[in-house]
Amino acid sequence: MLMAHLASTATRLVGLDAVECAPVVACSGGPDSVALLALAVATGRTPTAVCVDHGLRAEAGTDGDHVR
């Protein structure tokens, strides 16, 4: 119920029909970016998740594993 409400609100705020865009979501694998990815899916779009390792943390190389 909450996700459907958020999806509806996000679609309305962006002002795009679900078939008009396929969002690219920067996703680290953390809870906030995974929630954003789930919200993009809930809006009816097919998002592309992008994970970038800037080499700032030694453990960052495995962050994207949570997204796959």
C-alpha positions as protocol buffer text, in pm:
chain_id: "A"
residue {
  index: 1
  type: MET
  ca { x: 0 y: 0 z: 0 }
}
residue {
  index: 2
  type: LEU
  ca { x: 275 y: 247 z: 92 }
}
residue {
  index: 3
  type: MET
  ca { x: 484 y: 158 z: -214 }
}
residue {
  index: 4
  type: ALA
  ca { x: 183 y: 205 z: -443 }
}
residue {
  index: 5
  type: HIS
  ca { x: 116 y: 547 z: -288 }
}
residue {
  index: 6
  type: LEU
  ca { x: 482 y: 648 z: -326 }
}
residue {
  index: 7
  type: ALA
  ca { x: 486 y: 523 z: -686 }
}
residue {
  index: 8
  type: SER
  ca { x: 174 y: 722 z: -769 }
}
residue {
  index: 9
  type: THR
  ca { x: 314 y: 1033 z: -606 }
}
residue {
  index: 10
  type: ALA
  ca { x: 652 y: 998 z: -780 }
}
residue {
  index: 11
  type: THR
  ca { x: 484 y: 955 z: -1119 }
}
residue {
  index: 12
  type: ARG
  ca { x: 267 y: 1261 z: -1059 }
}
residue {
  index: 13
  type: LEU
  ca { x: 558 y: 1476 z: -939 }
}
residue {
  index: 14
  type: VAL
  ca { x: 781 y: 1382 z: -1229 }
}
residue {
  index: 15
  type: GLY
  ca { x: 491 y: 1435 z: -1467 }
}
residue {
  index: 16
  type: LEU
  ca { x: 576 y: 1146 z: -1695 }
}
residue {
  index: 17
  type: ASP
  ca { x: 368 y: 854 z: -1811 }
}
residue {
  index: 18
  type: ALA
  ca { x: 524 y: 519 z: -1720 }
}
residue {
  index: 19
  type: VAL
  ca { x: 598 y: 439 z: -2084 }
}
residue {
  index: 20
  type: GLU
  ca { x: 776 y: 769 z: -2150 }
}
residue {
  index: 21
  type: CYS
  ca { x: 1100 y: 705 z: -1966 }
}
residue {
  index: 22
  type: ALA
  ca { x: 1320 y: 433 z: -1829 }
}
residue {
  index: 23
  type: PRO
  ca { x: 1505 y: 577 z: -1530 }
}
residue {
  index: 24
  type: VAL
  ca { x: 1868 y: 516 z: -1448 }
}
residue {
  index: 25
  type: VAL
  ca { x: 1913 y: 469 z: -1073 }
}
residue {
  index: 26
  type: ALA
  ca { x: 2252 y: 501 z: -907 }
}
residue {
  index: 27
  type: CYS
  ca { x: 2242 y: 211 z: -664 }
}
residue {
  index: 28
  type: SER
  ca { x: 2509 y: 134 z: -406 }
}
residue {
  index: 29
  type: GLY
  ca { x: 2327 y: -162 z: -258 }
}
residue {
  index: 30
  type: GLY
  ca { x: 2242 y: 35 z: 57 }
}
residue {
  index: 31
  type: PRO
  ca { x: 1885 y: 57 z: 185 }
}
residue {
  index: 32
  type: ASP
  ca { x: 1816 y: 406 z: 48 }
}
residue {
  index: 33
  type: SER
  ca { x: 1924 y: 334 z: -308 }
}
residue {
  index: 34
  type: VAL
  ca { x: 1756 y: -10 z: -309 }
}
residue {
  index: 35
  type: ALA
  ca { x: 1433 y: 161 z: -195 }
}
residue {
  index: 36
  type: LEU
  ca { x: 1469 y: 413 z: -480 }
}
residue {
  index: 37
  type: LEU
  ca { x: 1519 y: 126 z: -725 }
}
residue {
  index: 38
  type: ALA
  ca { x: 1209 y: -51 z: -589 }
}
residue {
  index: 39
  type: LEU
  ca { x: 1013 y: 273 z: -621 }
}
residue {
  index: 40
  type: ALA
  ca { x: 1120 y: 306 z: -985 }
}
residue {
  index: 41
  type: VAL
  ca { x: 993 y: -48 z: -1049 }
}
residue {
  index: 42
  type: ALA
  ca { x: 667 y: 25 z: -864 }
}
residue {
  index: 43
  type: THR
  ca { x: 596 y: 320 z: -1095 }
}
residue {
  index: 44
  type: GLY
  ca { x: 572 y: 76 z: -1385 }
}
residue {
  index: 45
  type: ARG
  ca { x: 904 y: 169 z: -1538 }
}
residue {
  index: 46
  type: THR
  ca { x: 1192 y: -65 z: -1613 }
}
residue {
  index: 47
  type: PRO
  ca { x: 1492 y: 101 z: -1447 }
}
residue {
  index: 48
  type: THR
  ca { x: 1857 y: 44 z: -1516 }
}
residue {
  index: 49
  type: ALA
  ca { x: 2064 y: 15 z: -1199 }
}
residue {
  index: 50
  type: VAL
  ca { x: 2414 y: 160 z: -1220 }
}
residue {
  index: 51
  type: CYS
  ca { x: 2679 y: 88 z: -960 }
}
residue {
  index: 52
  type: VAL
  ca { x: 3008 y: 280 z: -970 }
}
residue {
  index: 53
  type: ASP
  ca { x: 3311 y: 188 z: -761 }
}
residue {
  index: 54
  type: HIS
  ca { x: 3518 y: 504 z: -720 }
}
residue {
  index: 55
  type: GLY
  ca { x: 3783 y: 310 z: -529 }
}
residue {
  index: 56
  type: LEU
  ca { x: 3733 y: 515 z: -214 }
}
residue {
  index: 57
  type: ARG
  ca { x: 3668 y: 217 z: 15 }
}
residue {
  index: 58
  type: ALA
  ca { x: 3832 y: -124 z: -3 }
}
residue {
  index: 59
  type: GLU
  ca { x: 3499 y: -302 z: 50 }
}
residue {
  index: 60
  type: ALA
  ca { x: 3318 y: -96 z: -216 }
}
residue {
  index: 61
  type: GLY
  ca { x: 3391 y: -355 z: -484 }
}
residue {
  index: 62
  type: THR
  ca { x: 3125 y: -586 z: -338 }
}
residue {
  index: 63
  type: ASP
  ca { x: 2855 y: -319 z: -288 }
}
residue {
  index: 64
  type: GLY
  ca { x: 2703 y: -383 z: -629 }
}
residue {
  index: 65
  type: ASP
  ca { x: 2659 y: -754 z: -553 }
}
residue {
  index: 66
  type: HIS
  ca { x: 2347 y: -666 z: -351 }
}
residue {
  index: 67
  type: VAL
  ca { x: 2190 y: -507 z: -657 }
}
residue {
  index: 68
  type: ARG
  ca { x: 2245 y: -787 z: -905 }
}
